[in-house]
Amino acid sequence: MEQNLIPLQLMPHQDGILSVEEDWTGITDKRRRKRMQDRLNQRSARQRKLLKSKVQKKEGQSQLHNGNSDLIPTQLPRQFPFSHGDHQALEPYRTTAQQKGPPQTLPHTNSTDIEDIDLIQACRPDSPETQSFLFHFSTRAYQNYLHLSPSSDNAMLLIQFNTTRAFVANAQTLGLTTSSMARKACSRFFVDLTARSTSFTIDLSSLPLSLHPTPLQREIPHHPWIDLLPIPQLRDNLLRRNNQFDEVELCREMRGVKSAKLGEKNGIIVWRDPWDESGWEVTETFARNWAWVIRGCEGLFRSTDYWRNLREEKPLFL
């Protein structure tokens, strides 16, 4: 019987392999695949132990790499699957309804997890609290992945975490700090023609094209959080309604904060590097409630239907 799939997967083996012979993707022999997985898992366990020792010696220092595509140390697996592994990224996870018996729960999970994620703010990308939480949650998420026992509640939790992590990643890529993202801060992309100096100080050559400012970003003063979204049309949609919507509510809806507490899937799901638009997927609920936000975002429409198609779900936009 064909299984329904939910969009959740950590891909530890592809970043952990040292040669193509160690990649078990596509290996159909169960015993051989199990041996390969065991070797990789043992290596990952040694790396985590070594990493934990280093962290304890350098407590208080940043555990994240500015400008890196990963928001966790390189010894740990990436949250974002590679394009050639998109099908494998979805394969192991079934919907709870398709499982026999009661739904399984993840080890070491408690009722405060969702509330903890709710407290993490992308507007504080360099704070010790944000960095520490992302690091420890990433480590635990990987351990949970090795157990291969996702539940519906934890799936929503991980989706919310991954989107939050993407916002923080793009903030770091743009060189933003807690102070530069304060409540009344203005984007550095905005060029104030009335100011004495109108020089543009950000080196665009170091930024992914998806994060380059649009003409509207230079013309309209706005909070830097809008700059974190790797979809130019979406950013322009927000700027055209600047100060006419609740930015805090929209940000929380994108992260799926409210729906995660209710066990529902809402918001935006990020599959690849956070600045890669092709890895962003919008949920049906978000598309319905915030239609004006995504109006004209053809790239987002294509990527959403792409990921839904991998799960054998009906397209939203075609």
Secondary structure in CASP SS format (residue, H / E / C, confidence):
PFRMAT SS
TARGET T0000
AUTHOR 0000-0000-0000
METHOD secondary structure of the structure
MODEL  1
M C 1.00
E C 1.00
Q C 1.00
N C 1.00
L E 1.00
I C 1.00
P C 1.00
L C 1.00
Q C 1.00
L C 1.00
M E 1.00
P H 1.00
H H 1.00
Q H 1.00
D H 1.00
G H 1.00
I C 1.00
L C 1.00
S C 1.00
V H 1.00
E H 1.00
E H 1.00
D C 1.00
W C 1.00
T C 1.00
G C 1.00
I C 1.00
T C 1.00
D C 1.00
K H 1.00
R H 1.00
R H 1.00
R H 1.00
K H 1.00
R H 1.00
M H 1.00
Q H 1.00
D H 1.00
R H 1.00
L H 1.00
N H 1.00
Q H 1.00
R H 1.00
S H 1.00
A H 1.00
R H 1.00
Q H 1.00
R H 1.00
K H 1.00
L H 1.00
L H 1.00
K H 1.00
S H 1.00
K H 1.00
V H 1.00
Q H 1.00
K H 1.00
K C 1.00
E C 1.00
G C 1.00
Q C 1.00
S C 1.00
Q C 1.00
L C 1.00
H C 1.00
N C 1.00
G C 1.00
N C 1.00
S C 1.00
D C 1.00
L C 1.00
I C 1.00
P C 1.00
T C 1.00
Q C 1.00
L C 1.00
P C 1.00
R E 1.00
Q C 1.00
F C 1.00
P C 1.00
F C 1.00
S H 1.00
H H 1.00
G H 1.00
D H 1.00
H H 1.00
Q H 1.00
A H 1.00
L H 1.00
E C 1.00
P C 1.00
Y C 1.00
R E 1.00
T C 1.00
T H 1.00
A H 1.00
Q H 1.00
Q C 1.00
K C 1.00
G C 1.00
P C 1.00
P C 1.00
Q C 1.00
T C 1.00
L C 1.00
P C 1.00
H C 1.00
T C 1.00
N C 1.00
S C 1.00
T C 1.00
D H 1.00
I H 1.00
E H 1.00
D H 1.00
I H 1.00
D H 1.00
L H 1.00
I C 1.00
Q C 1.00
A C 1.00
C C 1.00
R C 1.00
P C 1.00
D C 1.00
S C 1.00
P H 1.00
E H 1.00
T H 1.00
Q H 1.00
S H 1.00
F H 1.00
L H 1.00
F H 1.00
H H 1.00
F H 1.00
S H 1.00
T H 1.00
R H 1.00
A H 1.00
Y H 1.00
Q H 1.00
N H 1.00
Y H 1.00
L H 1.00
H H 1.00
L C 1.00
S C 1.00
P C 1.00
S C 1.00
S H 1.00
D H 1.00
N H 1.00
A H 1.00
M H 1.00
L H 1.00
L H 1.00
I H 1.00
Q H 1.00
F H 1.00
N H 1.00
T H 1.00
T H 1.00
R H 1.00
A H 1.00
F H 1.00
V H 1.00
A H 1.00
N H 1.00
A H 1.00
Q H 1.00
T H 1.00
L C 1.00
G C 1.00
L C 1.00
T C 1.00
T C 1.00
S H 1.00
S H 1.00
M H 1.00
A C 1.00
R C 1.00
K C 1.00
A C 1.00
C C 1.00
S C 1.00
R C 1.00
F C 1.00
F C 1.00
V C 1.00
D C 1.00
L C 1.00
T C 1.00
A C 1.00
R C 1.00
S C 1.00
T C 1.00
S C 1.00
F C 1.00
T C 1.00
I C 1.00
D C 1.00
L H 1.00
S H 1.00
S H 1.00
L C 1.00
P C 1.00
L H 1.00
S H 1.00
L H 1.00
H C 1.00
P C 1.00
T C 1.00
P H 1.00
L H 1.00
Q H 1.00
R H 1.00
E H 1.00
I C 1.00
P C 1.00
H C 1.00
H C 1.00
P H 1.00
W H 1.00
I H 1.00
D H 1.00
L H 1.00
L C 1.00
P C 1.00
I C 1.00
P H 1.00
Q H 1.00
L H 1.00
R H 1.00
D H 1.00
N H 1.00
L H 1.00
L H 1.00
R H 1.00
R C 1.00
N C 1.00
N C 1.00
Q C 1.00
F C 1.00
D C 1.00
E H 1.00
V H 1.00
E H 1.00
L H 1.00
C H 1.00
R H 1.00
E H 1.00
M H 1.00
R H 1.00
G C 1.00
V H 1.00
K H 1.00
S H 1.00
A H 1.00
K H 1.00
L H 1.00
G C 1.00
E C 1.00
K C 1.00
N C 1.00
G C 1.00
I E 1.00
I E 1.00
V E 1.00
W C 1.00
R C 1.00
D C 1.00
P C 1.00
W C 1.00
D C 1.00
E H 1.00
S H 1.00
G H 1.00
W E 1.00
E E 1.00
V E 1.00
T C 1.00
E H 1.00
T H 1.00
F H 1.00
A H 1.00
R H 1.00
N H 1.00
W C 1.00
A C 1.00
W C 1.00
V C 1.00
I C 1.00
R C 1.00
G C 1.00
C C 1.00
E H 1.00
G H 1.00
L H 1.00
F H 1.00
R H 1.00
S H 1.00
T H 1.00
D H 1.00
Y H 1.00
W H 1.00
R H 1.00
N H 1.00
L H 1.00
R C 1.00
E C 1.00
E C 1.00
K C 1.00
P C 1.00
L C 1.00
F C 1.00
L C 1.00
END
